[in-house]
Amino acid sequence: MNLRSELGRRKPTTSSQSKYVEELDAAKLRAGLATALHISQPGNLFFQTNKLDGKLHEN
């Protein structure tokens, strides 16, 4: 899984950015982050839909 394709990101614009992306892909960190984002989406949607935020904790 490639995070750039998963999230529809633009291609890096500099050689340093390209190198950074290649190094992250090689370590599969980007895939891990994409998986974490995928897992957290339903929970985030639940909190946003039900307007659950820090206000509950404060009371």
LUMLUMDREN-2810 file (N, C-alpha, C; in Angstrom, 1 decimal):
<atoms>
<atom><aa>M</aa><ch>A</ch><at>N</at><xx>0.8</xx><yy>-1.2</yy><zz>0.0</zz></atom>
<atom><aa>M</aa><ch>A</ch><at>CA</at><xx>0.0</xx><yy>0.0</yy><zz>0.0</zz></atom>
<atom><aa>M</aa><ch>A</ch><at>C</at><xx>0.9</xx><yy>1.2</yy><zz>0.0</zz></atom>
<atom><aa>N</aa><ch>A</ch><at>N</at><xx>0.6</xx><yy>2.2</yy><zz>-0.8</zz></atom>
<atom><aa>N</aa><ch>A</ch><at>CA</at><xx>1.4</xx><yy>3.4</yy><zz>-0.9</zz></atom>
<atom><aa>N</aa><ch>A</ch><at>C</at><xx>0.5</xx><yy>4.6</yy><zz>-0.4</zz></atom>
<atom><aa>L</aa><ch>A</ch><at>N</at><xx>1.0</xx><yy>5.3</yy><zz>0.6</zz></atom>
<atom><aa>L</aa><ch>A</ch><at>CA</at><xx>0.2</xx><yy>6.3</yy><zz>1.2</zz></atom>
<atom><aa>L</aa><ch>A</ch><at>C</at><xx>-0.2</xx><yy>7.4</yy><zz>0.2</zz></atom>
<atom><aa>R</aa><ch>A</ch><at>N</at><xx>0.7</xx><yy>7.7</yy><zz>-0.7</zz></atom>
<atom><aa>R</aa><ch>A</ch><at>CA</at><xx>0.4</xx><yy>8.8</yy><zz>-1.7</zz></atom>
<atom><aa>R</aa><ch>A</ch><at>C</at><xx>-0.8</xx><yy>8.4</yy><zz>-2.5</zz></atom>
<atom><aa>S</aa><ch>A</ch><at>N</at><xx>-0.8</xx><yy>7.2</yy><zz>-3.0</zz></atom>
<atom><aa>S</aa><ch>A</ch><at>CA</at><xx>-2.0</xx><yy>6.7</yy><zz>-3.8</zz></atom>
<atom><aa>S</aa><ch>A</ch><at>C</at><xx>-3.2</xx><yy>6.6</yy><zz>-2.9</zz></atom>
<atom><aa>E</aa><ch>A</ch><at>N</at><xx>-3.0</xx><yy>6.1</yy><zz>-1.7</zz></atom>
<atom><aa>E</aa><ch>A</ch><at>CA</at><xx>-4.1</xx><yy>5.9</yy><zz>-0.8</zz></atom>
<atom><aa>E</aa><ch>A</ch><at>C</at><xx>-4.8</xx><yy>7.2</yy><zz>-0.5</zz></atom>
<atom><aa>L</aa><ch>A</ch><at>N</at><xx>-4.1</xx><yy>8.3</yy><zz>-0.3</zz></atom>
<atom><aa>L</aa><ch>A</ch><at>CA</at><xx>-4.7</xx><yy>9.5</yy><zz>0.1</zz></atom>
<atom><aa>L</aa><ch>A</ch><at>C</at><xx>-4.8</xx><yy>10.5</yy><zz>-1.1</zz></atom>
<atom><aa>G</aa><ch>A</ch><at>N</at><xx>-4.3</xx><yy>10.1</yy><zz>-2.3</zz></atom>
<atom><aa>G</aa><ch>A</ch><at>CA</at><xx>-4.4</xx><yy>11.0</yy><zz>-3.4</zz></atom>
<atom><aa>G</aa><ch>A</ch><at>C</at><xx>-3.5</xx><yy>12.2</yy><zz>-3.4</zz></atom>
<atom><aa>R</aa><ch>A</ch><at>N</at><xx>-2.3</xx><yy>12.0</yy><zz>-2.8</zz></atom>
<atom><aa>R</aa><ch>A</ch><at>CA</at><xx>-1.3</xx><yy>13.1</yy><zz>-2.6</zz></atom>
<atom><aa>R</aa><ch>A</ch><at>C</at><xx>-0.7</xx><yy>13.4</yy><zz>-4.0</zz></atom>
<atom><aa>R</aa><ch>A</ch><at>N</at><xx>-0.2</xx><yy>14.6</yy><zz>-4.1</zz></atom>
<atom><aa>R</aa><ch>A</ch><at>CA</at><xx>0.6</xx><yy>15.0</yy><zz>-5.2</zz></atom>
<atom><aa>R</aa><ch>A</ch><at>C</at><xx>2.0</xx><yy>14.4</yy><zz>-5.2</zz></atom>
<atom><aa>K</aa><ch>A</ch><at>N</at><xx>2.6</xx><yy>14.3</yy><zz>-6.3</zz></atom>
<atom><aa>K</aa><ch>A</ch><at>CA</at><xx>4.0</xx><yy>13.8</yy><zz>-6.3</zz></atom>
<atom><aa>K</aa><ch>A</ch><at>C</at><xx>4.9</xx><yy>14.8</yy><zz>-5.7</zz></atom>
<atom><aa>P</aa><ch>A</ch><at>N</at><xx>6.0</xx><yy>14.4</yy><zz>-5.1</zz></atom>
<atom><aa>P</aa><ch>A</ch><at>CA</at><xx>7.0</xx><yy>15.3</yy><zz>-4.5</zz></atom>
<atom><aa>P</aa><ch>A</ch><at>C</at><xx>7.5</xx><yy>16.3</yy><zz>-5.6</zz></atom>
<atom><aa>T</aa><ch>A</ch><at>N</at><xx>7.9</xx><yy>17.5</yy><zz>-5.2</zz></atom>
<atom><aa>T</aa><ch>A</ch><at>CA</at><xx>8.3</xx><yy>18.5</yy><zz>-6.2</zz></atom>
<atom><aa>T</aa><ch>A</ch><at>C</at><xx>9.8</xx><yy>18.6</yy><zz>-6.2</zz></atom>
<atom><aa>T</aa><ch>A</ch><at>N</at><xx>10.5</xx><yy>18.2</yy><zz>-5.2</zz></atom>
<atom><aa>T</aa><ch>A</ch><at>CA</at><xx>12.0</xx><yy>18.3</yy><zz>-5.2</zz></atom>
<atom><aa>T</aa><ch>A</ch><at>C</at><xx>12.6</xx><yy>16.9</yy><zz>-5.1</zz></atom>
<atom><aa>S</aa><ch>A</ch><at>N</at><xx>13.9</xx><yy>16.9</yy><zz>-5.4</zz></atom>
<atom><aa>S</aa><ch>A</ch><at>CA</at><xx>14.6</xx><yy>15.6</yy><zz>-5.3</zz></atom>
<atom><aa>S</aa><ch>A</ch><at>C</at><xx>14.7</xx><yy>15.2</yy><zz>-3.8</zz></atom>
<atom><aa>S</aa><ch>A</ch><at>N</at><xx>14.8</xx><yy>16.2</yy><zz>-2.9</zz></atom>
<atom><aa>S</aa><ch>A</ch><at>CA</at><xx>14.8</xx><yy>15.8</yy><zz>-1.5</zz></atom>
<atom><aa>S</aa><ch>A</ch><at>C</at><xx>13.5</xx><yy>15.2</yy><zz>-1.0</zz></atom>
<atom><aa>Q</aa><ch>A</ch><at>N</at><xx>12.4</xx><yy>15.7</yy><zz>-1.5</zz></atom>
<atom><aa>Q</aa><ch>A</ch><at>CA</at><xx>11.1</xx><yy>15.2</yy><zz>-1.2</zz></atom>
<atom><aa>Q</aa><ch>A</ch><at>C</at><xx>11.0</xx><yy>13.8</yy><zz>-1.8</zz></atom>
<atom><aa>S</aa><ch>A</ch><at>N</at><xx>11.4</xx><yy>13.6</yy><zz>-3.0</zz></atom>
<atom><aa>S</aa><ch>A</ch><at>CA</at><xx>11.4</xx><yy>12.3</yy><zz>-3.7</zz></atom>
<atom><aa>S</aa><ch>A</ch><at>C</at><xx>12.2</xx><yy>11.3</yy><zz>-2.9</zz></atom>
<atom><aa>K</aa><ch>A</ch><at>N</at><xx>13.4</xx><yy>11.6</yy><zz>-2.4</zz></atom>
<atom><aa>K</aa><ch>A</ch><at>CA</at><xx>14.2</xx><yy>10.7</yy><zz>-1.7</zz></atom>
<atom><aa>K</aa><ch>A</ch><at>C</at><xx>13.5</xx><yy>10.4</yy><zz>-0.3</zz></atom>
<atom><aa>Y</aa><ch>A</ch><at>N</at><xx>12.9</xx><yy>11.4</yy><zz>0.3</zz></atom>
<atom><aa>Y</aa><ch>A</ch><at>CA</at><xx>12.2</xx><yy>11.2</yy><zz>1.6</zz></atom>
<atom><aa>Y</aa><ch>A</ch><at>C</at><xx>11.1</xx><yy>10.1</yy><zz>1.4</zz></atom>
<atom><aa>V</aa><ch>A</ch><at>N</at><xx>10.3</xx><yy>10.3</yy><zz>0.3</zz></atom>
<atom><aa>V</aa><ch>A</ch><at>CA</at><xx>9.2</xx><yy>9.4</yy><zz>0.0</zz></atom>
<atom><aa>V</aa><ch>A</ch><at>C</at><xx>9.7</xx><yy>8.0</yy><zz>-0.2</zz></atom>
<atom><aa>E</aa><ch>A</ch><at>N</at><xx>10.8</xx><yy>7.9</yy><zz>-1.0</zz></atom>
<atom><aa>E</aa><ch>A</ch><at>CA</at><xx>11.3</xx><yy>6.6</yy><zz>-1.3</zz></atom>
<atom><aa>E</aa><ch>A</ch><at>C</at><xx>11.8</xx><yy>5.9</yy><zz>-0.1</zz></atom>
<atom><aa>E</aa><ch>A</ch><at>N</at><xx>12.5</xx><yy>6.6</yy><zz>0.8</zz></atom>
<atom><aa>E</aa><ch>A</ch><at>CA</at><xx>13.0</xx><yy>6.0</yy><zz>2.0</zz></atom>
<atom><aa>E</aa><ch>A</ch><at>C</at><xx>11.9</xx><yy>5.6</yy><zz>3.0</zz></atom>
<atom><aa>L</aa><ch>A</ch><at>N</at><xx>10.8</xx><yy>6.4</yy><zz>3.1</zz></atom>
<atom><aa>L</aa><ch>A</ch><at>CA</at><xx>9.7</xx><yy>6.0</yy><zz>3.9</zz></atom>
<atom><aa>L</aa><ch>A</ch><at>C</at><xx>9.0</xx><yy>4.7</yy><zz>3.3</zz></atom>
<atom><aa>D</aa><ch>A</ch><at>N</at><xx>8.8</xx><yy>4.7</yy><zz>2.0</zz></atom>
<atom><aa>D</aa><ch>A</ch><at>CA</at><xx>8.2</xx><yy>3.5</yy><zz>1.3</zz></atom>
<atom><aa>D</aa><ch>A</ch><at>C</at><xx>9.1</xx><yy>2.3</yy><zz>1.6</zz></atom>
<atom><aa>A</aa><ch>A</ch><at>N</at><xx>10.4</xx><yy>2.4</yy><zz>1.5</zz></atom>
<atom><aa>A</aa><ch>A</ch><at>CA</at><xx>11.3</xx><yy>1.3</yy><zz>1.7</zz></atom>
<atom><aa>A</aa><ch>A</ch><at>C</at><xx>11.1</xx><yy>0.7</yy><zz>3.1</zz></atom>
<atom><aa>A</aa><ch>A</ch><at>N</at><xx>10.8</xx><yy>1.5</yy><zz>4.1</zz></atom>
<atom><aa>A</aa><ch>A</ch><at>CA</at><xx>10.7</xx><yy>1.0</yy><zz>5.5</zz></atom>
<atom><aa>A</aa><ch>A</ch><at>C</at><xx>9.2</xx><yy>0.7</yy><zz>5.8</zz></atom>
<atom><aa>K</aa><ch>A</ch><at>N</at><xx>8.3</xx><yy>0.9</yy><zz>4.8</zz></atom>
<atom><aa>K</aa><ch>A</ch><at>CA</at><xx>6.9</xx><yy>0.6</yy><zz>5.0</zz></atom>
<atom><aa>K</aa><ch>A</ch><at>C</at><xx>6.2</xx><yy>1.4</yy><zz>6.1</zz></atom>
<atom><aa>L</aa><ch>A</ch><at>N</at><xx>6.9</xx><yy>2.5</yy><zz>6.4</zz></atom>
<atom><aa>L</aa><ch>A</ch><at>CA</at><xx>6.3</xx><yy>3.4</yy><zz>7.4</zz></atom>
<atom><aa>L</aa><ch>A</ch><at>C</at><xx>5.0</xx><yy>4.1</yy><zz>6.8</zz></atom>
<atom><aa>R</aa><ch>A</ch><at>N</at><xx>5.1</xx><yy>4.4</yy><zz>5.5</zz></atom>
<atom><aa>R</aa><ch>A</ch><at>CA</at><xx>3.9</xx><yy>5.0</yy><zz>4.9</zz></atom>
<atom><aa>R</aa><ch>A</ch><at>C</at><xx>2.7</xx><yy>4.0</yy><zz>4.9</zz></atom>
<atom><aa>A</aa><ch>A</ch><at>N</at><xx>3.0</xx><yy>2.8</yy><zz>4.6</zz></atom>
<atom><aa>A</aa><ch>A</ch><at>CA</at><xx>1.9</xx><yy>1.8</yy><zz>4.7</zz></atom>
<atom><aa>A</aa><ch>A</ch><at>C</at><xx>1.3</xx><yy>1.7</yy><zz>6.1</zz></atom>
<atom><aa>G</aa><ch>A</ch><at>N</at><xx>2.2</xx><yy>1.7</yy><zz>7.1</zz></atom>
<atom><aa>G</aa><ch>A</ch><at>CA</at><xx>1.7</xx><yy>1.6</yy><zz>8.4</zz></atom>
<atom><aa>G</aa><ch>A</ch><at>C</at><xx>0.8</xx><yy>2.8</yy><zz>8.8</zz></atom>
<atom><aa>L</aa><ch>A</ch><at>N</at><xx>1.3</xx><yy>4.0</yy><zz>8.4</zz></atom>
<atom><aa>L</aa><ch>A</ch><at>CA</at><xx>0.5</xx><yy>5.2</yy><zz>8.6</zz></atom>
<atom><aa>L</aa><ch>A</ch><at>C</at><xx>-0.9</xx><yy>5.2</yy><zz>7.9</zz></atom>
<atom><aa>A</aa><ch>A</ch><at>N</at><xx>-0.8</xx><yy>4.7</yy><zz>6.7</zz></atom>
<atom><aa>A</aa><ch>A</ch><at>CA</at><xx>-2.1</xx><yy>4.6</yy><zz>5.9</zz></atom>
<atom><aa>A</aa><ch>A</ch><at>C</at><xx>-3.1</xx><yy>3.6</yy><zz>6.6</zz></atom>
<atom><aa>T</aa><ch>A</ch><at>N</at><xx>-2.5</xx><yy>2.5</yy><zz>7.1</zz></atom>
<atom><aa>T</aa><ch>A</ch><at>CA</at><xx>-3.4</xx><yy>1.6</yy><zz>7.9</zz></atom>
<atom><aa>T</aa><ch>A</ch><at>C</at><xx>-3.9</xx><yy>2.2</yy><zz>9.1</zz></atom>
<atom><aa>A</aa><ch>A</ch><at>N</at><xx>-3.1</xx><yy>2.9</yy><zz>9.8</zz></atom>
<atom><aa>A</aa><ch>A</ch><at>CA</at><xx>-3.6</xx><yy>3.6</yy><zz>11.1</zz></atom>
<atom><aa>A</aa><ch>A</ch><at>C</at><xx>-4.7</xx><yy>4.6</yy><zz>10.8</zz></atom>
<atom><aa>L</aa><ch>A</ch><at>N</at><xx>-4.5</xx><yy>5.4</yy><zz>9.7</zz></atom>
<atom><aa>L</aa><ch>A</ch><at>CA</at><xx>-5.5</xx><yy>6.3</yy><zz>9.3</zz></atom>
<atom><aa>L</aa><ch>A</ch><at>C</at><xx>-6.8</xx><yy>5.6</yy><zz>8.9</zz></atom>
<atom><aa>H</aa><ch>A</ch><at>N</at><xx>-6.7</xx><yy>4.5</yy><zz>8.2</zz></atom>
<atom><aa>H</aa><ch>A</ch><at>CA</at><xx>-7.9</xx><yy>3.7</yy><zz>7.8</zz></atom>
<atom><aa>H</aa><ch>A</ch><at>C</at><xx>-8.6</xx><yy>3.2</yy><zz>9.0</zz></atom>
<atom><aa>I</aa><ch>A</ch><at>N</at><xx>-7.9</xx><yy>2.7</yy><zz>10.0</zz></atom>
<atom><aa>I</aa><ch>A</ch><at>CA</at><xx>-8.5</xx><yy>2.2</yy><zz>11.2</zz></atom>
<atom><aa>I</aa><ch>A</ch><at>C</at><xx>-9.2</xx><yy>3.3</yy><zz>12.0</zz></atom>
<atom><aa>S</aa><ch>A</ch><at>N</at><xx>-8.6</xx><yy>4.5</yy><zz>12.1</zz></atom>
<atom><aa>S</aa><ch>A</ch><at>CA</at><xx>-9.1</xx><yy>5.5</yy><zz>12.9</zz></atom>
<atom><aa>S</aa><ch>A</ch><at>C</at><xx>-10.3</xx><yy>6.3</yy><zz>12.3</zz></atom>
<atom><aa>Q</aa><ch>A</ch><at>N</at><xx>-10.5</xx><yy>6.1</yy><zz>11.0</zz></atom>
<atom><aa>Q</aa><ch>A</ch><at>CA</at><xx>-11.6</xx><yy>6.9</yy><zz>10.4</zz></atom>
<atom><aa>Q</aa><ch>A</ch><at>C</at><xx>-12.9</xx><yy>6.7</yy><zz>11.0</zz></atom>
<atom><aa>P</aa><ch>A</ch><at>N</at><xx>-13.4</xx><yy>5.4</yy><zz>11.2</zz></atom>
<atom><aa>P</aa><ch>A</ch><at>CA</at><xx>-14.7</xx><yy>5.2</yy><zz>11.8</zz></atom>
<atom><aa>P</aa><ch>A</ch><at>C</at><xx>-14.8</xx><yy>5.8</yy><zz>13.2</zz></atom>
<atom><aa>G</aa><ch>A</ch><at>N</at><xx>-13.8</xx><yy>5.7</yy><zz>14.0</zz></atom>
<atom><aa>G</aa><ch>A</ch><at>CA</at><xx>-13.9</xx><yy>6.3</yy><zz>15.3</zz></atom>
<atom><aa>G</aa><ch>A</ch><at>C</at><xx>-13.9</xx><yy>7.8</yy><zz>15.3</zz></atom>
<atom><aa>N</aa><ch>A</ch><at>N</at><xx>-13.1</xx><yy>8.4</yy><zz>14.4</zz></atom>
<atom><aa>N</aa><ch>A</ch><at>CA</at><xx>-13.2</xx><yy>9.9</yy><zz>14.2</zz></atom>
<atom><aa>N</aa><ch>A</ch><at>C</at><xx>-14.6</xx><yy>10.3</yy><zz>13.8</zz></atom>
<atom><aa>L</aa><ch>A</ch><at>N</at><xx>-15.1</xx><yy>9.6</yy><zz>12.8</zz></atom>
<atom><aa>L</aa><ch>A</ch><at>CA</at><xx>-16.5</xx><yy>10.0</yy><zz>12.3</zz></atom>
<atom><aa>L</aa><ch>A</ch><at>C</at><xx>-17.5</xx><yy>9.9</yy><zz>13.4</zz></atom>
<atom><aa>F</aa><ch>A</ch><at>N</at><xx>-17.4</xx><yy>8.8</yy><zz>14.2</zz></atom>
<atom><aa>F</aa><ch>A</ch><at>CA</at><xx>-18.3</xx><yy>8.7</yy><zz>15.4</zz></atom>
<atom><aa>F</aa><ch>A</ch><at>C</at><xx>-18.2</xx><yy>9.9</yy><zz>16.3</zz></atom>
<atom><aa>F</aa><ch>A</ch><at>N</at><xx>-17.0</xx><yy>10.3</yy><zz>16.7</zz></atom>
<atom><aa>F</aa><ch>A</ch><at>CA</at><xx>-16.8</xx><yy>11.4</yy><zz>17.6</zz></atom>
<atom><aa>F</aa><ch>A</ch><at>C</at><xx>-17.4</xx><yy>12.7</yy><zz>16.9</zz></atom>
<atom><aa>Q</aa><ch>A</ch><at>N</at><xx>-17.1</xx><yy>12.9</yy><zz>15.7</zz></atom>
<atom><aa>Q</aa><ch>A</ch><at>CA</at><xx>-17.5</xx><yy>14.1</yy><zz>15.0</zz></atom>
<atom><aa>Q</aa><ch>A</ch><at>C</at><xx>-19.1</xx><yy>14.2</yy><zz>14.8</zz></atom>
<atom><aa>T</aa><ch>A</ch><at>N</at><xx>-19.6</xx><yy>13.0</yy><zz>14.5</zz></atom>
<atom><aa>T</aa><ch>A</ch><at>CA</at><xx>-21.1</xx><yy>13.0</yy><zz>14.3</zz></atom>
<atom><aa>T</aa><ch>A</ch><at>C</at><xx>-21.8</xx><yy>13.2</yy><zz>15.6</zz></atom>
<atom><aa>N</aa><ch>A</ch><at>N</at><xx>-21.3</xx><yy>12.7</yy><zz>16.6</zz></atom>
<atom><aa>N</aa><ch>A</ch><at>CA</at><xx>-22.0</xx><yy>12.8</yy><zz>17.9</zz></atom>
<atom><aa>N</aa><ch>A</ch><at>C</at><xx>-21.5</xx><yy>14.0</yy><zz>18.8</zz></atom>
<atom><aa>K</aa><ch>A</ch><at>N</at><xx>-20.6</xx><yy>14.8</yy><zz>18.1</zz></atom>
<atom><aa>K</aa><ch>A</ch><at>CA</at><xx>-20.1</xx><yy>16.0</yy><zz>18.8</zz></atom>
<atom><aa>K</aa><ch>A</ch><at>C</at><xx>-19.5</xx><yy>15.7</yy><zz>20.1</zz></atom>
<atom><aa>L</aa><ch>A</ch><at>N</at><xx>-18.7</xx><yy>14.6</yy><zz>20.2</zz></atom>
<atom><aa>L</aa><ch>A</ch><at>CA</at><xx>-18.0</xx><yy>14.2</yy><zz>21.4</zz></atom>
<atom><aa>L</aa><ch>A</ch><at>C</at><xx>-16.6</xx><yy>14.7</yy><zz>21.3</zz></atom>
<atom><aa>D</aa><ch>A</ch><at>N</at><xx>-16.4</xx><yy>15.6</yy><zz>22.2</zz></atom>
<atom><aa>D</aa><ch>A</ch><at>CA</at><xx>-15.0</xx><yy>16.2</yy><zz>22.3</zz></atom>
<atom><aa>D</aa><ch>A</ch><at>C</at><xx>-14.6</xx><yy>16.4</yy><zz>23.7</zz></atom>
<atom><aa>G</aa><ch>A</ch><at>N</at><xx>-13.7</xx><yy>17.3</yy><zz>24.0</zz></atom>
<atom><aa>G</aa><ch>A</ch><at>CA</at><xx>-13.2</xx><yy>17.5</yy><zz>25.3</zz></atom>
<atom><aa>G</aa><ch>A</ch><at>C</at><xx>-14.2</xx><yy>18.0</yy><zz>26.3</zz></atom>
<atom><aa>K</aa><ch>A</ch><at>N</at><xx>-15.3</xx><yy>18.5</yy><zz>25.8</zz></atom>
<atom><aa>K</aa><ch>A</ch><at>CA</at><xx>-16.4</xx><yy>19.1</yy><zz>26.7</zz></atom>
<atom><aa>K</aa><ch>A</ch><at>C</at><xx>-16.9</xx><yy>18.0</yy><zz>27.6</zz></atom>
<atom><aa>L</aa><ch>A</ch><at>N</at><xx>-17.0</xx><yy>16.8</yy><zz>27.2</zz></atom>
<atom><aa>L</aa><ch>A</ch><at>CA</at><xx>-17.5</xx><yy>15.7</yy><zz>28.1</zz></atom>
<atom><aa>L</aa><ch>A</ch><at>C</at><xx>-16.5</xx><yy>15.5</yy><zz>29.2</zz></atom>
<atom><aa>H</aa><ch>A</ch><at>N</at><xx>-15.2</xx><yy>15.5</yy><zz>28.9</zz></atom>
<atom><aa>H</aa><ch>A</ch><at>CA</at><xx>-14.2</xx><yy>15.3</yy><zz>29.9</zz></atom>
<atom><aa>H</aa><ch>A</ch><at>C</at><xx>-14.2</xx><yy>16.4</yy><zz>30.9</zz></atom>
<atom><aa>E</aa><ch>A</ch><at>N</at><xx>-14.5</xx><yy>17.6</yy><zz>30.5</zz></atom>
<atom><aa>E</aa><ch>A</ch><at>CA</at><xx>-14.5</xx><yy>18.8</yy><zz>31.4</zz></atom>
<atom><aa>E</aa><ch>A</ch><at>C</at><xx>-15.6</xx><yy>18.7</yy><zz>32.4</zz></atom>
<atom><aa>N</aa><ch>A</ch><at>N</at><xx>-16.7</xx><yy>18.2</yy><zz>32.0</zz></atom>
<atom><aa>N</aa><ch>A</ch><at>CA</at><xx>-17.9</xx><yy>18.1</yy><zz>32.9</zz></atom>
<atom><aa>N</aa><ch>A</ch><at>C</at><xx>-17.8</xx><yy>16.9</yy><zz>33.8</zz></atom>
</atoms>
